[in-house]
Amino acid sequence: MHRYPWSEQNGELYIKYHDEEWGVPVHDDIKHFEFLVLEINQAGLNWKIVLTKRDNYRKTYDDFDPITVTKYDEENVTQLLNTAGIIRNRRKIEASIQNAR
């Protein structure tokens, strides 16, 4: 398999992402929402930071179920802001919830 240099230069996490996900069409709403949340949180940061936190996002965002996330309220926002292992930025958290809606 041909890999782009950016994947091999950044270690196994990037190689796995490159080989299994990058450029692969997605037709699943939950997967779309997952990538939307990750992209929102990547803004201004390195993609590797977000990939390393992905499992924490999966846990804190109810497996990226957008229907569940639409019901998040201020209490959920506060919990997310206090959750270690994710990017704790109020605007990014609120954008993720708004995009679920």
Contact map, one row per residue, 1 for C-alpha under 8 A:
11100000000000000000000000000000000000000000000000000000000000000000000000000000000000000000000000000
11110000000000000000000000000000000000000000000000000000000000000000000000000000000000000000000000000
11111011000000000110000000000000000000000000000000000000000000000000000000000000000000000000000000000
01111111000000000000000000000000000000000000000000000000000000000000000000000000000000000000000000000
00111111100000000000000000000000000000000000000000000000000000000000000000000000000000000000000000000
00011111110001000000000000000000000000000000000000000000000000000000000000000000000000000000000000000
00111111111001100100000000000000000000000000000000000000000000000000000000000000000000000000000000000
00111111111101100000000000000000000000000000000000000000000000000000000000000000000000000000000000000
00001111111000000000000000000000000000000000000000000000000000000000000000000000000000000000000000000
00000111111111100000000000000000000000000000000000000000000000000000000000000000000000000000000000000
00000011111111100000000000000000000000000000000000000000000000000000000000000000000000000000000000000
00000001011111110000000000000000000000000000000000000000000000000000000000000000000000000000000000000
00000000011111111000000000000000000000000000000100110000000000000000000000000000000000000000000000000
00000111011111111100000000000000000000000000000100000000000000000000000000000000000000000000000000000
00000011011111111110000000000000000000000000000000000000000000000000000000000000000000000000000000000
00000000000111111111100000000000000000000000000000000000000000000000000000000000000000000000000000000
00000000000011111111110000000000000000000000000000000000000000000000000000000000000000000000000000000
00100010000001111111111000000000000000000000000000000000000000000000000000000000000000000000000000000
00100000000000111111110000000000000000000000000000000000000000000000000000000000000000000000000000000
00000000000000011111110100000000000000000000000000000000000000000000000000000000000000000000000000000
00000000000000011111111100000000000000000000000000000000000000000000000000000000000000000000000000000
00000000000000001111111100000000000000000000000000000000000000000000000000000000000000000000000000000
00000000000000000100111110000000000000000000000000000000000000000000000000000000000000000000000000000
00000000000000000001111111000000000000000000000000000000000000000000000000000000000000000000000000000
00000000000000000000001111100000000000000000000000000000000000000000000000000000000000000000000000000
00000000000000000000000111110011000000000000000000000000000000000000000000000000000000000000000000000
00000000000000000000000011111011000000000000000000000000000000000000000000000000000000000000000000000
00000000000000000000000001111111000000000000000000000000000000000000000000000000000000000000000000000
00000000000000000000000000111111100000000000000000000000000000000000000000000000000000000000000000000
00000000000000000000000000011111110000000000000000000000000000011100000000000000000000000000000000000
00000000000000000000000001111111111000000000000000000000000000010000000000000000000000000000000000000
00000000000000000000000001111111111100000000000000000000000000000000000000000000000000000000000000000
00000000000000000000000000001111111110000000000000000000000000011100000000000000000000000000000000010
00000000000000000000000000000111111111000000000000000000010000010000000000000000000000000000000000000
00000000000000000000000000000011111111100000000000000000000000000000000000000000000000000000000000000
00000000000000000000000000000001111111110000000000000000000000000000000000000000000000000000000100000
00000000000000000000000000000000111111111000000000000000000000000000000000000000000000000000000100000
00000000000000000000000000000000011111111100000001000100000000000000000000000000000000000000000000000
00000000000000000000000000000000001111111110000000000000000000000000000000000000000000000000000000000
00000000000000000000000000000000000111111110000000000000000000000000000000000000000000000001001100000
00000000000000000000000000000000000011111110100001000000000000000000000000000000000000100001000000000
00000000000000000000000000000000000001111111111011000000000000000000000000000000000000000000000000000
00000000000000000000000000000000000000111111100000000000000000000000000000000000000000000000000000000
00000000000000000000000000000000000000000111110000000000000000000000000000000000000000000000000000000
00000000000000000000000000000000000000001111111010000000000000000000000000000000000000000000000000000
00000000000000000000000000000000000000000101111111000000000000000000000000000000000000000000000000000
00000000000000000000000000000000000000000100111111100000000000000000000000000000000000000000000000000
00000000000011000000000000000000000000000000011111110000000000000000000000000000000000000000000000000
00000000000000000000000000000000000000000100111111111000000000000000000000000000000000000000000000000
00000000000000000000000000000000000001001100011111111100000000000000000000000000000000000000000000000
00000000000010000000000000000000000000000000001111111100000000000000000000000000000000000000000000000
00000000000010000000000000000000000000000000000111111110000000000000000000000000000000000000000000000
00000000000000000000000000000000000000000000000011111111100000000000000000000000000011000000000000000
00000000000000000000000000000000000001000000000001111111110000000000000000000000000000000000000000000
00000000000000000000000000000000000000000000000000011111111000000000000000000000000000000000000000000
00000000000000000000000000000000000000000000000000001111111100000000000000000000000011000000000000000
00000000000000000000000000000000000000000000000000001111111110110000000000000000000011000000000000000
00000000000000000000000000000000010000000000000000000111111111110000000000000000000000000000000000000
00000000000000000000000000000000000000000000000000000011111111100000000000000000000000000000000000000
00000000000000000000000000000000000000000000000000000001111111100000000000000001001000000000000000000
00000000000000000000000000000000000000000000000000000000111111111000100000000000000000000000000000000
00000000000000000000000000000000000000000000000000000000011111111001100000000000000000000000000000000
00000000000000000000000000000000000000000000000000000000111111111000000000000000000000000000000000000
00000000000000000000000000000110110000000000000000000000110011111100100000000000000000000000000000000
00000000000000000000000000000100100000000000000000000000000011111111100000000000000000000000000000000
00000000000000000000000000000100100000000000000000000000000000011111110000000000000000000000000000011
00000000000000000000000000000000000000000000000000000000000000001111111000000000000000000000000000011
00000000000000000000000000000000000000000000000000000000000001001111111100000000000000000000000000000
00000000000000000000000000000000000000000000000000000000000011011111111100000000000000000000000010011
00000000000000000000000000000000000000000000000000000000000000000111111100000000000000000000000011011
00000000000000000000000000000000000000000000000000000000000000000011111110000000000000000000000000000
00000000000000000000000000000000000000000000000000000000000000000001111111111000000000000000000010000
00000000000000000000000000000000000000000000000000000000000000000000001111111000000000000000000000000
00000000000000000000000000000000000000000000000000000000000000000000000111111100000000000000000000000
00000000000000000000000000000000000000000000000000000000000000000000000111111110000000000000000000000
00000000000000000000000000000000000000000000000000000000000000000000000111111111000000000000000000000
00000000000000000000000000000000000000000000000000000000000000000000000111111111100000000100110000000
00000000000000000000000000000000000000000000000000000000000000000000000001111111110000000000000000000
00000000000000000000000000000000000000000000000000000000000000000000000000111111111000000000000000000
00000000000000000000000000000000000000000000000000000000000100000000000000011111111001010000100000000
00000000000000000000000000000000000000000000000000000000000000000000000000001111111000011100100000000
00000000000000000000000000000000000000000000000000000000000000000000000000000111111100010000000000000
00000000000000000000000000000000000000000000000000000000000100000000000000000011111111010000000000000
00000000000000000000000000000000000000000000000000000000000000000000000000000000011111010000000000000
00000000000000000000000000000000000000000000000000001001100000000000000000000000001111100000000000000
00000000000000000000000000000000000000000000000000001001100000000000000000000001001111110000000000000
00000000000000000000000000000000000000001000000000000000000000000000000000000000000011111000000000000
00000000000000000000000000000000000000000000000000000000000000000000000000000001111101111101100000000
00000000000000000000000000000000000000000000000000000000000000000000000000000000100000111111100000000
00000000000000000000000000000000000000000000000000000000000000000000000000001000100000011111110000000
00000000000000000000000000000000000000000000000000000000000000000000000000000000000000001111111000000
00000000000000000000000000000000000000011000000000000000000000000000000000000000000000011111111100000
00000000000000000000000000000000000000000000000000000000000000000000000000001001100000011111111110000
00000000000000000000000000000000000000000000000000000000000000000000000000001000000000000111111111000
00000000000000000000000000000000000000010000000000000000000000000000000000000000000000000011111111100
00000000000000000000000000000000000110010000000000000000000000000000000000000000000000000001111111110
00000000000000000000000000000000000000000000000000000000000000000000110100000000000000000000111111111
00000000000000000000000000000000000000000000000000000000000000000000010000000000000000000000011111111
00000000000000000000000000000000000000000000000000000000000000000000000000000000000000000000001111111
00000000000000000000000000000000100000000000000000000000000000000110110000000000000000000000000111111
00000000000000000000000000000000000000000000000000000000000000000110110000000000000000000000000011111
